[in-house]
C-alpha cells in the first residue's frame, strides 16, 4: 500500500524549534536518481512564461555539484488529476480542485512506499493568490514558490535558516529564493551524496576531425556531457607539436607545417570536478597542398564561374604549376578562364581549352604565397543536363616538378530544370496515405520534398500532389509525418481484449501491416498484458504517459532515383497506436435498437444505501449493480458511462462481480460521469451481474439527496449499444423498498395471496408455501424476471394439497441467490 505525504507552503508559519535542513523521510531510489515531471497544459491564466520558470526551478536543484540527483522535464500534458496515476504533475488549481485553505500558497503531494518516493504532484493555489514572474508586489512569484515545492518532492522538509529556499513562509513579490541557499544545497547533498562510487565520468560526444592540410588551420571543437551535470574541462594527453586546446571550451587548434605531413595520434581527455575522466584517441592525417572545387548551384540559362582553389602556398616554395580539368562537353561548354584577383594574378599564365579538357600552366619569378582562388573557369551547363549531378574534375595538379605533391578534392555542379524564381511547367507527383487497418484515406499528413524545399498536406481522402516538379535526375526522398489529431473513437476496450488474446495465443496480430506495433502502446518493443491495461486506463481518462493516440506513418520515407516524367501512386501507410482492431474512421454498427425484446439487455440497479467496504474500513455509502440480462454472443469487452451528481457524491470504486471475475477492469470519475471498462480473452459466458459501482455522499449532515443516476453509454466490443435500450429501476418503486423488506404478502379471502416483490437484478423467481413445521405445501415458478417491481396474485387451491384456511403458513420467495420468508394467515 502506498502512503501519501502532504506538505504546505503558507503565508505565515510559526517556528517553535530550530533546525537547519530537515528531511520528510522518504527519498527517491538509486544512487543517481532521475526525477521526471510534466506540467499541465492549462498552466497559469495570468502568466505566459510560467513553464520556463518552473523548469528553471528544477534545474537549480540539478546544479548542486555535491549531489547526484537529476531532474527531467517531459513536456506538457492534459492530465489534470492530483492522484496516484503514474504522472509527476505540476498544475494550478482552483474551485473543486483546490480543497485547502486560503492561507496555503502551494502544496506538495508525495506518494511513497517503504520510504521510497514513487510519485508526486504539486498544486499552486489559483483560488486565493495571483501569480507573476516579474516580481509584482501583490503576486506570488512562480519561480520562488516552485523552487520551494520542488525541494519538498525531492525529500526536503522546511528549514529554520532564514534565506533558505526551504524556509516555510513566503510573501508576494519576493524573488530572492529562485536560487539555493547553502543550507538547501547541503540538505540535498546529504540526501543524494556524490561519492567516488556513484560519480559518473563525462562522455565525449563529438566526432573528431581527422584530416588536416599543411599550411591551413586545423580546428576541432570537443564536446562532452556529464551525466551528473558537473562542469567539464579538457586537456590534451598526446598530441603533435604546437597543437593547443582551450581547457574550458574544448576547442583544439593547430597550424600544421610542411614537415608535419603524415599521420599524428591525438588523445583528448575530459574531466569533471571530481577528476573522473574519459578519453578520445584518434588519428589526424596531414596532407600536402590541396587543390579543390566546391559544390555549386546555378539557374537554368545562367553562366557559372567555377572556382578552382588552393590551400596556403606560403611555405612550399612554389614557382610554377600545371592543372588539368576534365569535363563532358555534352553537359557543358567552357567559355573562358579568368585569374583576376587570384593568388597567381600577375604571373605568366597559359591556357588551352579542348573539347574535354582545360589545361592551365602558370609560372613566376618569386614563390607564390596566400590561399584561395587559383583561377576561374566560365562555363555554361546545357539545358538537357538540368537535374543531373555534373562534375568538372581536377585530373592533374602538379607544382614545380612534383614537389610538393597536392591533394585533390572535387565538388559537384547542379542546375535544376527551372528558370527565374519559380517552377515553370514540369511534372506531377501524387499519391495517397491510407490507414493500414482498413484502407481509409488519412487526412492532414504532411509530405516534405526536401530537395525542392516544398511541402504539401493530404486531403480528407488521403490524396496528395506535388505539381510543376522540374526534371530531377538525382536521388531524392519524400518524407511523411502526421501529428496526433482526431482519433474518431477508434481506441476501445475491444482493442485491449485483442492484446490479451494475443498474449495467451488466441489471436495473432497479423490482421494488418504494423498491427503489432499499434498494440505496443508503451513503445518498449513487446506486446504484453500491460499494454492492454494501459489502453483501459486511457479509456477511463487515467492519463498514463504512453503512445496511445499517436499517428505513425510506415514507412515514413520513400526514396527515388529521379524524375523523368509524371509519378503517380506514391503511397504511404499509417496506423494509430492503440487501435489494435484497425477500425479508425469506420462506421460501426449500433447494437440493440429499442424493441420490446431487448429493453432489458443491460440493467442498472437503483443505488441503494448500505455499508461500503473499503481497504481502510466500511463507510456509509451507496451501491449499484450493472447486470447483463441476456447473453450477448462474442462479448469480449464492454464500455460503460454512468451519470451522477459529482457535487454531492464521491465516486469510490467499481468492482468486478461474478460475470467479470478474471477480466481486466478499470474505472474513473470524469466530471459528472463515471467511466467503467473491462476486457478479457474469452467472451462473457452468459448473463448476470457484471460489476458494482460504489459512491459516498460528500456531506455527512442530514439526509443525502436522491441520486440522479443513469446508464448513459454502453459499448459491446466496438459497437455502440443505444442508450434508449438501457433500463434502470423506477425510482418511485425503488424508494418504497429502500431499507425495508423486498417481498410483501397480503392475504385475501378465498385463499388468495396478493404479493409484491422487488428484484435488484434480473433473476429466476419462485415461491413456496410452507407449513409451520417447514414442510413444502405448494410451489410456483415465476421464471426469469427483469429487475424492478413486480405484482401477482397467487391462488392457493386446497384441492390436492394440505393447505387449510384460517391457519398460519410461511411464504418463501427465491430470487437468484437471495431468499426471503413472510408469515401469513391463510383466510377463507
N, C-alpha and C positions, 0 to 999 in steps of 0.2 A: 504494500500500500504506500502511496506517495503522501508526503506531508507538505503542507503549504505554509510558507513563512511570509508574512506581510509586514512591511515597514514603511513609515510615512515621513515625509518632509513637511514640517509645519511652519506657520508664520511665527509662532512663539513656542518655546520649549524650555522647561526648567531643568537645569543640570544640578543634581544633588550629589554627584560624586565626580572625581577627577580621574580621567584616563587619557591616554593618547589613542592611537589607533586600536580598534577592537574588532573582533570577528563575530559574524552572526552565527557561525557554527559550520554549516555545510560549505563545500567548495567544489569547484569544477575538477573533474578527474584528469589524471595523466600528468606526466612530467612537463609537457609542453601543450597545455590546453588551448584550443581554438574555440572561441565563443562566437557563434554566428547569430545574426539577428536580421529582422525585417522591420520595415516601417509601414504603417497603414497608409494606403494611398490617399485618403482624405486629408491627412496632415492637419495643420492648424489653419483655421479660416482667416486668421489675422496676419500670418507671416508667409512670405513667399520662399524664403531660403532656409526653412527650418531643417530640411534634410541635411544640408551641408553642415549645419551647426551640430546636429545630432551625431553625424559621422565623426566630426572633429572631437566630440566629447568622448567617444570610444577610443579614438586614436591617442589622446593624451595618456590614457592608461596603457596603451600598447607600447609607448615610448619610454617606459620605466626601464632603464638599462639593466637593473639587477633582478628583473622579473622575467619569467618565461612566458607569461600569458600573452595571447594574441587574440584580436577580435576581427571579425569579417562581416562586412555589410553585404547582404544578399540581394537587396533591392526593395521595391515597393510591392505591397500585396493588398488584396481585397479582404484578407482575413481581418475580423473585427472583434473576435471574442476574447475576453480575458478568461482563459481556461487552459487546462492541461490538454493541449491539442497539437503538440509537436512543433509549435512555432514560437520562437522568441520574438515577441511583438512589442513595438512601441506605438502608442496611439494617444490622441486627445479624446477625452471622454466628457460627456455632459448628459443631462436628462437621466434616463434609466440606466445609462452606462456608468454614471458616477453615483456610487452609493455611500461615499464617505462624507465627512463633514466639510463645512465651508472653510475651515482653517487649514485643511490639508492641501498643500500645493501639488504634490505628486505622490504616487505610491508605487512601490515595487512588490510584485507578487512572485515568489520563488518556490518552485516545486522541487522537493528533494527526497531522496530515498537512501537510507543508511549513510547519512552525512555527505552524500554526493548530489550536487545540484544537477537536475535533469532539464529544467526549463524555467523560463521567466517571462513575465510581461511587465511593462512599465506603462502606467497611466498618468497623463498630465491633466490636471483639473481645468477643464474648459468651461465648467459651470460657474465658478466663482472668481476666476482670475483671467486677466488679459495677458497676452504674450507678445514678446518682441525679441529682435536680435540686435537692436541698436541702442540699448540702454535707456529706453524711455522710462521716465521716473515712476509712472504708475503701472508699469507692466513687468511681469516676471521674464527674466532672460532665459531663453531656450537653452543656450549653451551652459550656463551656470547650473540650472536645475538638472539638465540631462546628465552632466558630468557627475553630479552628486548621486543620482539614481543609478547610473552605471556602476559606481563604486559598490552600491548595495548588491546588485545582481552578480558582481564578481566575488562577493563574500565578505565585504567590509560593513561593519556597523557604524554608528555615529561616534564621533571623536569629540573630546573636550578641548582640542587645540584650536584656539581662535585663529581664523585664517585658513584652516584646512578645508578642503572641499567637503569632507565628511562632517563638518560642523552641522548640528542638527536644525538650524534655522536659516531662513533666507528672507531677503527683503526685495521689494520691487526695484528695478533699475540697476541692481548690483551685477557687475560684470567680472568681479575680482576672482571668482572661483572657476573660471574656464581653464585655468592651469593648476596643476597639482602642487600642493604644499609638500615639503619634505616628509611630513608625517604620513600623508597619503601614500607617497612612494614607498616609504618604509613598511607600511602595512601590506601593500600589495606584494612587495618583495618577500615579506615573511610568509605570506600565503603560498606564493608560487616562486620560490627562490631559484636563482640561477646558480648552478653548480658545475663543476667540471664534467659531471656525468650527464647532465641534460643540456648543456650548452652545445649548440649546433654550429658547425663551420659554415662560412659563407659559400655560396655556389656561384661560380663564374658562368655567366650566361651568354657572353658574346662569342662570336666566331672570329678567329684570328685572321689577320691579313697576312697571306703567305708569299706575296710577291713584292719585289721592290726593283727599282731601276737605278742604276748608278747615276748620280748627279741630280736625282729627283727626291723630294721629301717623302719619307715613309711615315705613315700615321696609322695607328690602331688604337681605338678607344675601348679599353677593357671595362666591362660592366659586370657587376656581381650583386646577387641578392642574399641577404642574411635572413634565414628562417626565423630568427629571434628578433629581428628588427634592429640589430646593432649597427652602428656606423662601420663602414668598411674602408680600410686603407690598402694601398697596393705597394709592391716593391718588385724589382727585378732580381731574380736569383742567378740566372745565367743569361748572358746577352753579348752581342758583338760590341766592339769598341765604339764609344761615343753615342750609344743608344741611351735614351733617358725616359723616365716615367714620372708623371705627376702623382705623388702618393695619395692625394685626395680624389682627384678626378679619374685616375687610371689612364690618362692619355699618354701613349707611347709615341715618341718622335725620334727620327733618325735621318741623317743625310749620308747615305752610303756613297763611297767613293769608287773610282775605277778599280782600286785594289781590293774592294770588298765583293767583287763579282764572285758568285758561288753560293753555297748553302750555309746558313747560320742557325744554330739552335738557340731558342729563346724560352725561358721559363719565367712566368709571371706568377706572383703569389698574392692572394687576397687574404687579409687578416681582419678578424673582428676585435672588439676591445678586450677580449679575454685571451687573445693570441691564438684562437682556433683558426686554422689556415686551410685553404685549398689551393691547388696549383694547376696551371695550364702550361703544357710544353708543346711547342710547335716549331716548324722549320720555316725560315724566310729565305727564299731563293732570290738572289740579287742578279739581275741580268744586265747586259751591256746597254748600249744605246737602244732606244725604242723608236721605231718609225711606225706611225699608226694613222688610221682614219676612224671617224666616229659615226654612229648611226645618224642618218639624216632623212627627213621627210620633205617632199616638195609637192606642190599642187599641179594638177593636170595643166599642161601648156606652159609652165614656168621653166626657166633655166636654173641650174644649180651650180654654185661654186663649191666644188667638193674639195675640202681642205686635207692636205697631207701634212701631218705634224711630226715633230721630233722632240724627244726629251732633251734636257740640258746638254749642250755640246761643249761646255766651258773647259773641262779638264782633259779632253780626249785628244787635243792637238789635231783637229780635223781641218784639212785644207781643200778636200775635194770629195765629191760623192757621185754615185750613179744609182738612179732609182728607175725601176720599170713598173708600170701599171698595166694589168691585163683587163680587158672588158669585152663584152659581147656586143658587136655592132648591130645585131638585130634588136637589142634592147635600148641602146642609147647611141647618140652621136657626140663626139668630142669637138667642142667649138674653139678651144684655145687653152693656154696655160698662162698663169699670172704669178709674179713673185713680189708684187708691190707690198712693202711693209713686212716682208718675211725675214727670217734670220739669215738668208743668203742674198737679200736685196743689195744690189750694187756689185755683186761678184759676177764673174763670167758665167753665163747661163746659156745652155743649149737644149733644144728640144726636137723631137721627131715624133709626129703623130701618124700612125698607120691605121689599118682597118681594125686591128685588135689590140694594139699596144700604144702606150705613151712612154717614150724613153726620155729621161732627163739626165743631164750632166751639168755639174757646176764646179768651179774652182776659184780659189782666191790666193793672194799672196800672204795673208795673215790667217791664223786659225780662226774658225767660226766659234762664236760664243752665243749663249742665250738658248731659249727654248720656244716652242710654239710652231707657227706655220713655216714649213719649208717652201711650199708653193700651192697654188690652187688650180684645179682643173675645171674649166667651164664645160658643162655638158647639158644635153637635152635628152630626157627619157622619152622614148617613143610611146605614143598613146596606147598601142597594143600591149605594152608591158605594164600597164597600170594594174594594181592589185597583186603584183609579183614582188618577191624579195629579190633585189638587184644588188650586185656586188661589183665594184671596181677594185680588184685585189692587187695588193703590193706583191709582185712576183720577185723583185730583187731590190735589196737595199745594201749597197756597198760603199763604205767610206775609206778614203785613202787607198791602200792596196789590200783591204780586207781586215785591217786592224785599226780601230776596234770593230768587232762584229756587232751587228744590230739585230734586235728582236723585232719581229713584225706582228702587228695586230690589225685586223681589218674590220671595219664597220659595215653596216648594210644601208642600202638606199631603198625607200619605199615611196611610191606615188599612188594614192588612192584614185579610183576611177570617178572622180568628181571634179567639178570646177567651181570657182567662186567660193561663197561661204556656205552653200547648201548642197544637198544632193539633187542632181538633175537626172530624171529618168531612173533607170535601174530596175532591180528585181524585187520580187515579193518573197518573204519568208514567213510562213504561217504554220500554225499547229494548234493543239488543244491540250489542256490539262484536265485529266479525268480522274475521278475517285476510284481507287483501286478496288474498293469493296463492291461497287455496283455500277460503275461506268458513267455516273453522272458528271457533268461538267463542273469544274471548280472555278469560282469567280475570284477576282481580286488577287490573283497570283502575279507576282512581279517577275518580269523577264528582263534580264540585263544582257546587252550585247556590248561588252567592254571594248572590243576592238574598234567599234564605231562610236562609242560613247553614247549609246541610245538605250532607252528603257521603255517598255510598254507593260500593260496590265491586261489580264484575261477578262473577258466579258462574262455575263451571267451564265452562258452556256460553256464556259471554259475556253473559248476561242481567243487566239491572239495573232497578231500580224505585225511584222516589220515591213514597211513599204519603202520603195525607192532605195534599195540597198545596192550600192555600186559593186561592180565586179571585184571580187576579193579572192586572190589565188593562194593566199597563205592560210595556215591553220588558224582556227578561231573556235570560240566556245560561246554558248548561250547558257546563262545561269538562271535558275528558277528558285524563288523563295516565296513563302506566304506567312504573314503574321497570323496569330490566333484571332479568330473572329466568331461569327455566329456558328454554333455547333448544332443548331436545329434539333435539340433533344436527342441527339444520336447516341449519347452515352447513357446506359441504363443498367439496372440490376441484372438483366439478362447477360450483358457483357461480362459481368463478374461470374455468373454461373458458367459461361463458356470457358473462362480461365480455370475455374475449379475442375471442370470436366476434363480439360486438357491435362491438368496436373496429375489426375488419377488415371489417365489413359483412356478416357471415354470419348474424347474428341481430339482430333488433330487440327492444329492451327495451320491449315493449308487451303482454306476456302478462297483466299485471295492473296495476291502478292503482298508481302510485308505484313500479313496478319499477325504474325508472331511479334513483330516489333510494335504493332498497335497495342498488343496485350501487355507489353513490358512497360507499365506506366511509370515506374520509378527509374527506368533507364539504366539498370545495372547489368543488362545483357542476358538475364534469365527470366523465365515466367514462373511465378510461384503463387501460392495462396495469398501471399502478402499483396500482390498486385490486385487480386480480387477484393481484398479488404479495403485497399485504398480507393478503388472505384466506388464501393458502397459508401465510404466516408465522404467522398466527393459529392455523391448524390444527396446526402443529408446536410451538405454545407459545412462539414468539418474540414477546414482548409489545410489539408496536408500538402506540403510543397512537392509536387510531382510534375510529370509531363502531361498529365491529363488535360485534354483540350488543345494540345499543341498540334499544329499542322506540320507535316513532314512531306517534302517533295522528293520523290525517289524514282530515278536518280535526280539530283539537283543540278546536274551539268550535262550538256550534250556537246560533244566535240565533233568538228567538221574539218574537212581538208581544204575547202574553198568554195566560193560561189561562182558557178558558171552559168546559172540560169535560175528561174524561179524554183523555190524549195518549199514543198508542202508536206503536211503530216509530220511535223516536228513535234512529237508527242511526249508529254511528261505524265507521270502518275503521282498521286498524292493520297495520303491517308491521315486519319485523325487519331492521335494517341488516346486510347481508352475505348474507342469504338470497335470492339473486337468482332462484332457481328457484321460490320461494314455497311450499315444501313443509312448512313448520313444522307439527308435530303430526300429520303423515300417517304411516301405517304403510307403509314402503317394502318392496318385495319382497326376500326373501332369495334371493340368487343361488347357483347351483351347489351344490345339495344333494348329499350324498355318494352317488355312484354309481360303478360301475367305469369308466364312460366319462369322467368329469370329475375323477378324483382328481388328475391332473397338470395342471390348468388353470394353476396358479401354482406355481413351484418356487423354493425357497430352497436354494442350493448350500451344502455344508459350508464353514465358514470355513477357509480354507487359509492357512498361514503363508507369507509372502513379503515382499520389499521393497516398501513402500508409498511411492509418490512423492508428496511434499508440496512446497509452494512453497519451503520452506526446506531441501529435500533429502529423501533417502529414509531411511526408518526401518524397523526390523524390525516388521512388523505382520501383520494378518490381513485377508483379503478374502473377501467372499461376494457372489454374484451372484443377483439376483432376476430370474426369467425367466417369460415367458408362453408356455406350451407350445402352446396352441391359440388361434386368433384369437377375440376377443370382439367381436361386432358392435356398433358405435356406442360404443366405449370412448374417451371424450374425456378422462377423468381417472381417477386411482387414489389410494387412501389405504392406507398400509401401517403396521403397528406390529409391530416385532420385539423380542422379549425378549432381554436379555443381562445379564451379571453386571457391574453398574457398579462394584462394589468392586474387581474385578480387571482390568477393561478400560476404556479410554477411547475414546469414540466420536470418530472423526476427521472423517469426511465421508461423504456419499452423493453419488455422481456418476452423471450420465446415461450410458447406453450406447446403442448404435445405435438401439434402438427408440424412445427418448425424446429423442433429439437434436432440438433445436428446441422442446422443451416447457419450460415453467416448472417448476422442481423446487426444493423446499425440504425441509430436514431439520433435526432437532434431537433431542438426547437428553433425555428427561424421566424422572427416576427410573431404573428398570430397563427402560425401553423406549426404542426408537429409532423416531421418527415420520418417515415419508417420504411426501410428497405430490407429485403432478405434475398439470399441466393443460395442454391445448393447444386449438387451433382445429379440428383435424382428428382423426378417430378413429384409433387405432393401426392401422397398415396390415396387421398380421398377428401373427405370434408371434415370439418371440426374447427377447434379453436386454434388460431394462428399465433397471436401474441396479445399481450396485455399492455395497456398504457396507464401509467401512474401519474397523478397530479397531486399537488398540495395547495391549499389556499394560502395566499400571501399574507392575509390578515387573520390573526388569531382571535379577533374581537367580534362578537356577535355571530349571527348565522350567515354562513357563506352564501352568496347569491347563487341562483340557479346556473348550472353550467350550460352555456350555449355552445354545443359541440356538433360537429358534422363531419362525416367522412366525405371529403370534397373531391378526392382524386384517387384513382386506383388504376394501376397498370399491371396486366398479366404479361410476363416476359417483356416484349416491347410493344404490345398492343394496348391501347387505352381502353379501360372499362368505363363506359359512360356513367357519370355521377348520378344521372336520374335513375339508374337501375340499382342504386345502392340504398339500402334501407336501414333505419335505426328505430329504436323504441319510440313510441308515442310518449312524450314527456309527462302528459297528464296521467296515463295509465301507470307509468313507471313510478310516479310520485306517490300513488296510492299504496304501493307496496314497499316504499322505501322504509327500511328499518322494521318492517313487520313481516308476518308470515307471507309466503308467496303462494299459499294454497288455502282457499276458503271453501267451506261446505255449509249450505243452508238446507236443512231437511224440510220437505214439503209433504203434505198429506198424500196418501195414496202410494207411499213407498218411493217417492221421487227425491232425488238429491240435486239441488242447484249448486253447481261447482264453478269456481273461478280460479284460474292459476296463471302464473307469470313465468315464462321461460326466458332465462337470461341469454341462452344461446339456442340455436336450432338443435332439437333433441328428439329422441324416441320417447314417447309418453305412454304410460299405462297406469291403471287404477286397480286397487284390490280392496275388497270388503272383508274384514277380519272380525271374528267374534272376540269376546273379552279374554279368551284363552289363547288368542293369536292364531287360531285356525282359519285357513282360507275358506271363505264362503262364496265369493263371486269375483271374477276378474274381467276387466275390459281393457282393450288396447286402443289408444288414440292414433297410433302410428307416428310418423315423422311430422313434427310441428315446427313452424318457424318461430323465431324468438318474438316475444311480445306477450300481450294479454290474450287469454282465451276463456270462453264460457261454454258450458254444456250442461245438459240435464241428463242424469243417469236414473233410469227407472229400474228399481230393484224388484224383479219379478220373483215372487215367493215360490212359484212353481219350479220344481226341480232343484231347489236349494234349501238350505236350512235357515234362511233369514226369517225372523219373526218381527212383527210390528211391536212398537212400544218397548223395544229392547235396545240396549246400548251396544254399538258396534264401533269399529275403527275403520276409517277410510284412509288408505295409503296411496300416495302418488309417487311414481318413479319417473324422473326426468334426466335421462342420461345417467351420470354417475351420482345424481342427487336424489334424495327421497325425503318426504315429509308425511306425517301421520296426524289425522284430526279425529277426535272423538265425536260421535253423533248419536242422536236418539232417533231411530227409525220409527216414523209415525204412520198410522193407518190413514 
